Amino acid sequence: MIGIRIRASSNVGIKAFDASESYIAEETSPKHRSIAAVCHALILLIQLMLHPVKTLIYYDAANMDNPDEYAVDDSKDPFVVFFRVLAECFNDLEFVAAPKGPYVERLRKKLTDLAGNIKTNEIVPGNILEIMQPKSWNAPCYPG
């Protein structure tokens, strides 16, 4: 289960607000769970056309790998290759570890609640392996 919460903020005196939430049931190997979650977050930000602005991605450091490691990974792993294609779309992208805090705790609780409620319509099925196929995205900054 992947939880993504987008919070938009401004530098012109406007208060930050919750812009979007997504909960995705994605089936992938344990090795690729972290990078699949990060790719889903990047895809959502691109779909919302937020990739041109400064983007901070706070990730659950207690449960995920550091996404910065994927940027220096020189493997031909398709997940790493796809991550790089997505990351190149961003003008200013930074990953911030968030091992605890109110936002992370709230998201963890929501994921736990959703995992116990299979009849909810908040969870969408993931299809990261389909999305990763080059034929599914024409322009690199507009996948899926």
Backbone torsions as a table, in degrees:
resi	resn	phi	psi	omega
1	MET	NA	131.5	179.7
2	ILE	-117.0	132.3	175.6
3	GLY	-117.0	129.7	179.3
4	ILE	-127.0	128.2	178.0
5	ARG	-127.8	122.7	-179.6
6	ILE	-104.7	126.8	178.4
7	ARG	-120.8	121.1	-178.1
8	ALA	-98.1	137.8	176.7
9	SER	-136.2	165.8	-174.0
10	SER	-132.4	161.7	175.1
11	ASN	-108.8	22.5	179.8
12	VAL	-119.8	25.9	174.6
13	GLY	88.5	4.4	177.4
14	ILE	-89.1	134.7	180.0
15	LYS	-65.1	148.3	175.9
16	ALA	-65.6	150.9	178.3
17	PHE	-142.5	154.7	176.4
18	ASP	-75.8	120.6	-174.7
19	ALA	-97.1	-31.2	-176.1
20	SER	-166.2	151.4	172.5
21	GLU	-135.2	140.8	176.2
22	SER	-140.6	141.7	177.3
23	TYR	-128.8	121.5	-171.1
24	ILE	-124.6	129.0	173.5
25	ALA	-92.8	103.3	-175.5
26	GLU	-114.7	129.8	176.1
27	GLU	-100.9	115.1	177.6
28	THR	-151.9	166.9	-178.6
29	SER	-67.7	152.8	177.5
30	PRO	-54.2	-34.5	179.6
31	LYS	-60.7	-32.5	-173.6
32	HIS	-105.3	5.2	-176.8
33	ARG	-61.4	-45.8	-178.3
34	SER	-64.5	-48.7	-177.2
35	ILE	-68.2	-32.8	176.2
36	ALA	-63.6	-41.5	178.7
37	ALA	-63.4	-43.1	179.5
38	VAL	-65.3	-41.0	178.4
39	CYS	-62.5	-40.7	177.0
40	HIS	-61.3	-41.2	178.8
41	ALA	-63.5	-44.2	179.3
42	LEU	-63.6	-41.3	178.4
43	ILE	-60.2	-46.3	-179.5
44	LEU	-62.0	-41.8	178.8
45	LEU	-64.4	-37.0	177.1
46	ILE	-68.4	-43.3	179.1
47	GLN	-60.9	-34.4	177.6
48	LEU	-82.9	3.6	179.8
49	MET	57.0	42.6	177.4
50	LEU	-102.5	0.7	-177.7
51	HIS	-67.0	-23.2	178.4
52	PRO	-76.3	-15.0	-175.8
53	VAL	-99.4	162.1	177.4
54	LYS	-56.0	128.5	-174.4
55	THR	-127.4	121.6	173.2
56	LEU	-107.8	126.3	176.7
57	ILE	-111.6	113.9	175.7
58	TYR	-89.7	124.8	-178.8
59	TYR	-119.1	151.9	-178.2
60	ASP	-72.3	92.0	-174.1
61	ALA	-65.1	-20.7	178.4
62	ALA	-76.3	-19.7	-175.7
63	ASN	-124.8	-2.2	-175.5
64	MET	-132.5	156.8	172.8
65	ASP	-74.2	158.1	175.9
66	ASN	-72.1	116.9	-178.6
67	PRO	-61.3	-23.6	178.2
68	ASP	-61.0	-25.2	179.0
69	GLU	-65.1	-29.9	-179.3
70	TYR	-69.4	-29.6	-178.3
71	ALA	-68.5	-27.9	-179.1
72	VAL	-103.5	-4.9	178.5
73	ASP	-70.3	121.6	-177.4
74	ASP	-97.9	16.7	-179.7
75	SER	-73.3	167.1	176.5
76	LYS	-97.4	16.6	177.7
77	ASP	-55.0	127.2	-176.8
78	PRO	-60.1	-30.9	177.5
79	PHE	-66.8	-42.0	179.8
80	VAL	-67.0	-43.3	178.2
81	VAL	-59.8	-45.5	-179.8
82	PHE	-65.1	-42.0	176.6
83	PHE	-55.7	-45.5	-179.1
84	ARG	-63.4	-40.8	177.8
85	VAL	-59.6	-45.7	-179.8
86	LEU	-66.1	-46.3	-177.0
87	ALA	-61.9	-32.3	179.3
88	GLU	-65.0	-18.5	179.6
89	CYS	-74.2	-17.4	-174.4
90	PHE	-93.1	135.1	177.6
91	ASN	-73.5	-36.6	-175.5
92	ASP	-149.1	95.7	-174.5
93	LEU	-118.4	131.3	179.8
94	GLU	-139.9	139.6	177.2
95	PHE	-106.4	133.7	-177.2
96	VAL	-124.7	124.9	178.2
97	ALA	-70.0	134.0	177.9
98	ALA	-133.8	83.7	-178.1
99	PRO	-72.7	-20.4	178.1
100	LYS	-157.8	175.7	-179.0
101	GLY	131.8	165.4	-174.1
102	PRO	-62.3	-38.6	-178.1
103	TYR	-70.6	-42.4	179.1
104	VAL	-66.1	-44.2	179.8
105	GLU	-62.3	-40.5	179.4
106	ARG	-65.3	-40.7	179.1
107	LEU	-68.1	-41.6	176.8
108	ARG	-59.5	-44.6	-179.8
109	LYS	-62.4	-42.9	179.7
110	LYS	-62.4	-42.2	179.0
111	LEU	-64.2	-40.5	177.2
112	THR	-62.7	-45.2	178.8
113	ASP	-61.9	-43.4	-179.1
114	LEU	-67.9	-36.3	-179.8
115	ALA	-62.3	-29.1	178.8
116	GLY	-88.2	-0.6	-176.5
117	ASN	-127.1	85.1	-175.6
118	ILE	-74.7	-7.9	-178.5
119	LYS	-92.8	6.7	-178.3
120	THR	-78.6	152.8	175.3
121	ASN	-99.1	8.1	179.8
122	GLU	-79.1	-20.9	-177.4
123	ILE	-94.5	127.5	175.8
124	VAL	-108.9	145.6	178.2
125	PRO	-70.2	139.1	178.1
126	GLY	-84.4	156.4	178.0
127	ASN	-147.2	43.8	-174.3
128	ILE	-58.8	-36.4	-179.5
129	LEU	-65.3	-36.3	175.2
130	GLU	-68.4	-44.7	-178.3
131	ILE	-62.0	-35.0	-177.2
132	MET	-70.4	-14.9	-179.6
133	GLN	-67.8	125.4	-176.9
134	PRO	-52.6	-30.4	-179.6
135	LYS	-68.7	-15.7	-177.5
136	SER	-86.2	-7.0	177.6
137	TRP	-138.2	125.0	-178.8
138	ASN	-86.2	-60.5	178.3
139	ALA	-91.8	135.4	-174.6
140	PRO	-57.8	-26.3	-176.8
141	CYS	-95.3	10.4	178.0
142	TYR	-137.2	62.2	-179.4
143	PRO	-75.7	167.4	173.3
144	GLY	62.3	NA	NA
